[in-house]
C-alpha cells in the first residue's frame, strides 16, 4: 500500500466499517475462519484513516467499468505508478470478469497520484483523463490496462510511450498530445485528489465500497480471495440467497473481539 506523504492527524488507523448490516455481515462472514493472515507486503509507513466525509456521488463524468446502476459500487482511488495498485488492478479485473457481467458490481476509477513518491504519476493521470475525454469509457479503461501491463511491479511507467499507449487505446496521437500539452485535465486530477483526501484517502490503492447508503473501506492491495469473499457475500444478500453456513471464507484480519479489519 502506497502511503501519502501529506500530514494527517495521529488517529489510530481503522477501516470505515459503519455498523450497517449488509456490509458488516459480508465482511464478517468473509472472515469466518479464525486465522489471521500474515501482513501484505507494504510500505513501512502505515496510512492514517481520518475520514471527514464520503466520496462525491458517482456521475456520468466518472469512468465506470460494469453497470453504472449496479447495487454494489467500488470506488477506487489509485496511482498508476504504485506497485500495489498494479497488483490490485489485476484483482479488480478478475472481480469484474466474474461479477461485473452480472450487472451487480460497478468499478469506478478515480485519480490519486502520489507525486512525492512517483513524480510522473500526475502526468499519467492527466494522460488517462485526456484519453477518456477523447475516446470515452472504453478508451480510458483500455489505456489504464495498457499502463499497468506495460511495466513490472517494481518499475515505473515509461512516459515517453504514453502517446503510443493512447493510440493503442483508440484515440488520435495528435489530439492526445494537444490535450496533455495544454494540461486540459490537470484540474480534474486535482479535483479527484481533493475528493479522495476529503473522503479519508491517505494511501493507494484505496477502495470505498458502497451498497445503498452503506459504506466500508478496502484499504490496500487486498488479494482476490478477500475481495471475492466480500463481493460474493454481498451479491448473495442482494439475491436473498445468503447462508452464513456456506458463505465465502477468506483471510480477513480481525481484532481480538472478532471485529473485521480491512487494513
RAUR-V774229 format. One record per residue. N is the residue number from 1. RES is the residue in one small letter. SS is DSSP state (H for helix, E for strand, L for the rest). PSI is psi in radians with two decimals (none if undefined). D_LAST is the distance of its C-alpha to the last C-alpha in Angstrom with 2 decimals. Layout:
# RAUR-V774229
N;RES;SS;PSI;D_LAST / N;RES;SS;PSI;D_LAST
This chain:
# RAUR-V774229
1;x;L;2.28;9.66 / 2;x;E;2.10;12.54 / 3;x;E;2.58;12.51 / 4;x;L;2.63;15.19 / 5;x;L;0.09;17.97 / 6;x;L;2.60;18.87 / 7;x;L;2.47;19.10 / 8;x;L;2.99;16.93 / 9;x;L;2.79;17.38 / 10;x;L;0.51;16.23 / 11;x;L;2.66;14.16 / 12;x;L;2.32;11.45 / 13;x;L;2.10;7.92 / 14;x;L;2.72;6.92 / 15;x;L;2.72;6.24 / 16;x;L;1.40;9.79 / 17;x;L;1.80;11.05 / 18;x;L;0.05;14.67 / 19;x;L;0.07;16.47 / 20;x;L;2.46;18.22 / 21;x;H;-0.89;19.66 / 22;x;H;-0.91;19.19 / 23;x;H;-0.68;15.49 / 24;x;H;-0.76;14.81 / 25;x;H;-0.74;17.20 / 26;x;H;-0.82;15.85 / 27;x;H;-0.68;12.36 / 28;x;H;-0.81;14.16 / 29;x;H;-0.37;16.65 / 30;x;H;-0.45;14.42 / 31;x;L;0.51;13.34 / 32;x;L;-0.29;16.96 / 33;x;L;2.74;17.18 / 34;x;L;-0.28;16.90 / 35;x;L;2.43;15.55 / 36;x;L;2.21;12.18 / 37;x;L;2.79;11.80 / 38;x;L;2.61;12.19 / 39;x;L;2.59;9.44 / 40;x;L;2.64;9.59 / 41;x;L;2.18;12.12 / 42;x;L;2.97;10.99 / 43;x;L;2.62;12.83 / 44;x;L;-0.40;13.46 / 45;x;L;2.24;12.80 / 46;x;L;2.34;9.48 / 47;x;L;2.69;9.12 / 48;x;L;2.20;10.24 / 49;x;L;2.11;9.79 / 50;x;L;1.07;13.47 / 51;x;L;2.26;14.36 / 52;x;L;-0.37;18.12 / 53;x;L;2.95;18.85 / 54;x;L;3.06;17.83 / 55;x;L;2.80;18.56 / 56;x;L;2.74;22.24 / 57;x;L;2.54;23.82 / 58;x;L;2.29;24.07 / 59;x;L;-3.13;27.67 / 60;x;L;-0.31;30.05 / 61;x;L;-0.25;29.25 / 62;x;L;2.78;25.78 / 63;x;E;2.01;25.48 / 64;x;E;2.27;24.60 / 65;x;E;2.18;24.52 / 66;x;E;-2.89;25.68 / 67;x;L;2.03;27.29 / 68;x;L;-0.40;27.09 / 69;x;L;0.36;27.69 / 70;x;L;2.53;25.13 / 71;x;L;-0.36;23.75 / 72;x;E;2.06;20.16 / 73;x;E;2.26;19.12 / 74;x;E;1.86;16.15 / 75;x;E;1.94;16.33 / 76;x;E;2.27;14.83 / 77;x;E;2.17;15.19 / 78;x;E;2.87;15.99 / 79;x;L;2.10;18.11 / 80;x;L;-0.44;20.71 / 81;x;L;0.11;20.88 / 82;x;L;2.13;17.20 / 83;x;H;-0.55;17.12 / 84;x;H;-0.54;13.59 / 85;x;H;-0.64;14.88 / 86;x;H;-0.78;17.84 / 87;x;H;-0.77;15.97 / 88;x;H;-0.54;14.04 / 89;x;H;-0.72;17.43 / 90;x;H;-0.68;18.99 / 91;x;H;-0.81;16.49 / 92;x;H;-0.56;17.17 / 93;x;H;-0.67;20.86 / 94;x;H;-0.76;20.84 / 95;x;H;-0.78;19.32 / 96;x;H;-0.58;22.01 / 97;x;H;-0.57;24.70 / 98;x;H;-0.70;24.08 / 99;x;H;-0.40;23.26 / 100;x;H;-0.62;24.38 / 101;x;H;-0.34;27.95 / 102;x;H;-0.17;28.03 / 103;x;L;0.08;27.47 / 104;x;L;-0.35;24.56 / 105;x;E;2.37;21.75 / 106;x;E;2.40;21.88 / 107;x;E;2.04;19.81 / 108;x;E;2.23;20.24 / 109;x;E;2.13;19.84 / 110;x;E;2.66;19.84 / 111;x;E;2.33;20.41 / 112;x;L;1.11;18.26 / 113;x;L;2.29;20.09 / 114;x;L;1.52;19.16 / 115;x;L;-0.54;22.81 / 116;x;L;-0.48;22.50 / 117;x;L;-0.64;20.69 / 118;x;L;1.58;22.46 / 119;x;L;-0.50;25.85 / 120;x;L;-0.11;26.85 / 121;x;H;-0.75;23.79 / 122;x;H;-0.68;25.42 / 123;x;H;-0.68;28.58 / 124;x;H;-0.71;26.86 / 125;x;H;-0.77;25.21 / 126;x;H;-0.70;28.67 / 127;x;H;-0.75;30.22 / 128;x;H;-0.73;27.96 / 129;x;H;-0.56;28.87 / 130;x;H;-0.78;32.50 / 131;x;H;-0.73;32.44 / 132;x;H;-0.72;31.04 / 133;x;H;-0.63;33.77 / 134;x;H;-0.61;36.43 / 135;x;H;-0.04;35.48 / 136;x;H;-3.01;33.26 / 137;x;H;-0.81;30.09 / 138;x;H;-0.75;31.24 / 139;x;H;-0.70;32.00 / 140;x;H;-0.85;28.72 / 141;x;H;-0.64;26.67 / 142;x;H;-0.74;29.13 / 143;x;H;-0.77;28.90 / 144;x;H;-0.77;25.10 / 145;x;H;-0.73;25.36 / 146;x;H;-0.75;28.10 / 147;x;H;-0.90;26.17 / 148;x;H;-0.58;23.27 / 149;x;H;-0.20;25.87 / 150;x;L;-0.19;28.11 / 151;x;L;2.75;26.40 / 152;x;L;2.91;24.62 / 153;x;L;-0.49;20.98 / 154;x;L;0.27;22.26 / 155;x;L;2.72;24.78 / 156;x;L;2.80;25.12 / 157;x;L;2.41;26.87 / 158;x;L;1.75;30.64 / 159;x;H;-0.25;31.38 / 160;x;H;-0.29;35.09 / 161;x;H;-0.03;34.45 / 162;x;H;-0.76;32.88 / 163;x;H;-0.66;36.29 / 164;x;H;-0.72;36.75 / 165;x;H;-0.68;33.34 / 166;x;H;-0.74;34.30 / 167;x;H;-0.70;37.60 / 168;x;H;-0.52;35.97 / 169;x;L;-0.14;33.91 / 170;x;L;0.26;37.26 / 171;x;L;2.78;38.03 / 172;x;L;2.31;40.93 / 173;x;H;-0.72;40.38 / 174;x;H;-0.82;42.73 / 175;x;H;-0.65;41.01 / 176;x;H;-0.83;37.62 / 177;x;H;-0.62;38.98 / 178;x;H;-0.74;40.64 / 179;x;H;-0.86;37.37 / 180;x;H;-0.72;35.32 / 181;x;H;-0.56;38.22 / 182;x;L;0.03;38.65 / 183;x;L;0.74;34.98 / 184;x;L;-0.33;35.29 / 185;x;L;0.13;31.56 / 186;x;H;-0.79;30.41 / 187;x;H;-0.55;30.15 / 188;x;H;-0.64;28.12 / 189;x;H;-0.80;25.48 / 190;x;H;-0.63;25.51 / 191;x;H;-0.69;25.28 / 192;x;H;-0.77;22.12 / 193;x;H;-0.77;20.56 / 194;x;H;-0.76;21.82 / 195;x;H;-0.79;20.60 / 196;x;H;-0.78;17.03 / 197;x;H;-0.75;17.16 / 198;x;H;-0.45;18.64 / 199;x;L;0.04;15.92 / 200;x;L;0.10;13.24 / 201;x;L;2.21;12.44 / 202;x;L;0.01;12.23 / 203;x;E;2.93;11.12 / 204;x;E;2.61;11.77 / 205;x;L;2.66;11.27 / 206;x;E;2.07;9.93 / 207;x;E;2.21;11.11 / 208;x;E;2.07;12.43 / 209;x;E;2.15;13.66 / 210;x;E;2.23;17.01 / 211;x;E;1.87;19.48 / 212;x;L;-2.17;22.49 / 213;x;L;0.31;21.60 / 214;x;E;2.48;18.25 / 215;x;E;2.62;14.90 / 216;x;E;2.89;11.19 / 217;x;E;2.33;8.40 / 218;x;E;1.87;6.98 / 219;x;E;2.26;5.24 / 220;x;L;3.13;6.79 / 221;x;L;1.22;9.46 / 222;x;L;2.49;8.56 / 223;x;L;2.86;12.01 / 224;x;H;-0.73;14.81 / 225;x;H;-0.66;15.02 / 226;x;H;-0.87;11.69 / 227;x;H;-0.71;12.52 / 228;x;H;-0.74;16.10 / 229;x;H;-0.76;15.59 / 230;x;H;-0.87;14.09 / 231;x;H;-0.74;16.78 / 232;x;H;-0.76;19.47 / 233;x;H;-0.64;19.08 / 234;x;H;-0.76;19.21 / 235;x;H;-0.74;22.25 / 236;x;H;-0.65;23.92 / 237;x;H;-0.72;23.56 / 238;x;H;-0.61;25.10 / 239;x;H;-0.16;27.83 / 240;x;L;0.30;28.48 / 241;x;L;0.24;28.09 / 242;x;L;2.20;24.92 / 243;x;L;1.93;25.69 / 244;x;H;-0.52;23.25 / 245;x;H;-0.44;25.38 / 246;x;H;0.24;24.76 / 247;x;L;2.61;21.33 / 248;x;L;2.38;19.26 / 249;x;L;2.41;17.38 / 250;x;L;2.99;14.42 / 251;x;L;1.38;12.09 / 252;x;L;2.25;8.99 / 253;x;L;2.58;8.11 / 254;x;E;2.81;9.83 / 255;x;L;3.07;11.33 / 256;x;L;-0.33;15.02 / 257;x;L;0.02;16.04 / 258;x;L;0.21;14.43 / 259;x;L;2.19;12.07 / 260;x;E;2.43;9.29 / 261;x;L;2.30;5.64 / 262;x;L;0.37;3.83 / 263;x;L;none;0.00
